Amino acid sequence: MNTSESLVHSHVGPLISHETYELLMAIALVPLFFISLLGIVTNIVNVLVFAKQGPAADSTTVSLMALAVSDLLGCFFSLPQPVCFLLERYVPSESVYIRSCFVLTTMSAAYPHIICTQITIWITVYISFERAVCVIFPLKVKQLVKTKNTKIFMIIIYAVAIIFHIPFASNSLIIFVSDPANNGTVTAINYQTPLGAFFYRLNNMLRSNIFTTLAIFIVAIATITMVTRLKASRKWRASVSSALNVAVQPKSQTSDPSSDAKTKERKSTKEAETVKVVICITSIFIACLTFSHLPGLVMYIIPGYAIDGTNRDLFHFTYSVKFVFDALNSALNFFFYVKLSTRYRKSLQTFCSHW
């Protein structure tokens, strides 16, 4: 293997200096670290609360449970690179593992984070699509949406996302070479085989461009549908409630002809809460997912933009920016649940009362 060839895929020099790179990375990685910590804490709580609902869990709860697991893992795998970046610069050490910590965690942590992000994307697509179907066909919910089928879909999403990324991961290696700039000390570098470089371009085209754009489109259409139907449902409930109030005024206080309507109202309110939670999740999802296009677009514009290319510093920085928004998307769901879901708040209070 020719090491010089592994390090340089283009004759074009780096677009940013190494000093600029370190400053930009420090700016990006500090919020990434703290947002990821927040995401770990909030999603542990989410997993525990959804798990406590157990056999009573409906299809949406199963989906949200799977979403919380992928978000938790995604935030967990975001932590090593900020820590390693700081270790390399502020902890003097002769150990090659500390001096090359950032490189060593690129494929062992950063890439698993990307896989978890893809899982989060398609679970969110499933949730938004499922809720949109339930809103459009409210009388056929039990026939269209079944908890057992949702569990199968969650397993399929996890399996497909992992299998999709195996070819690139298996062709991306870590090699140890002598670094002339540091008196010949051994350092680690990321290296892509020719096949790995091909899978990188293919993955970026499919994952960062085509699939991500498709996901945003589906979620956006589903969200617009839910918002439209929710507004229409509010108007209908208001008109029905007014009509019932007028109808029951002449009747005896001992009779309660509006009891059935009140029961339906409670069910409708519960459904409205679920839709509101999903709308909030999908809205922040769309806003944050937009940055997932960044690496894919840069790849087509800047030569040497790769894990071991001449613009590898820019590669790491753009992915770090993407990771910040990934972590933000994962960390915020908890607050939507607490604010909008009565069922979640009750489960959370029950869980906290046992501590």
C-alpha angles and dihedrals in degrees: 000000000000106000095199090056091050091054099044124047096162139037089225112104124234115289095219129037120247090246091054089046093055092049093049092046092051089052092050101039099052094063089039090059096049096040089050090052089051090048092052092052096044094045093048086056090047092051092049094047095047091044090053090059085063119158091008091063116120128209094276092050091052090051092047089049091054089046092052091051093051091045091049092051091044092054091044092054090048093064104069098063097055089047093048093046090057093042093055093052104036106028112070109214141155091213113112089211093061095039090050097033094120093052092046092055095048095087098020096053114003094051094048085052089057090051091051090049090055090051090051091050096055095041087054089049090051093048094049093045093047093050092046090053090049091050093048095044105029094160093055099047095114092051096043102039121046126171093223092056091048091055089052091049091051091053091048092050092052093046097047093047092053095044092047091060099044097088094057094041092051091053096048111087139183115225130182117227138170112263112215091193090064101045093275096302116160116257135174124242134183114244130188121204114226087260090049090054089052092050090047091057091043093048092048092050093048102032104033098035119018102028095038092049090048091050093050090049094050094045092046093051092046092048093049089049092051093047092049094048092044091056091048091048092052091054091048093049091049092052093046092048091052092048092051093049090054092046097052098047097087094044129092119275089234093066123070111193090165095063093096090048090051090052090051089047091056091050090047091050091051090050090047090053091052091049092049091052091050092047091053092047093049094045095055088040092058092046094050097038091061088078090058086077091062100085093042093052095044090052090065094045106043124051117226092026099147142106090271101020130113090265095047090125089060088044092057093044096052091047090049090055089049090050091054091059091042089055092045091054090050096047100049101060093081091062092051091051093051094045100043110023119075090186092054092048092051092049090047092050091048091049093048092048089065092059 
